[in-house]
């Protein structure tokens, strides 16, 4: 069962197996570019569970490229 919440956000229902396993739906795996064996951090946040992909330092190289680093300081912060 799939429900669209907003642009780019999809909510899918999954079933917890007797071994407490869940299958991440294909559309989410593809959108997140998840691969078999990839590590996910599991966080309980209130009454929900969040899965966050664990990225290596090497994979993060260049992810800030093109970021605007200009800013203005207050006069008393020089």
Secondary structure by P-SEA (a helix, b strand, c coil): ccccccccbbbbbbbbcccccccccaaaaaaacccccbbbbbbbcccbbbbbbbbccccccccccccccbbbbccccc
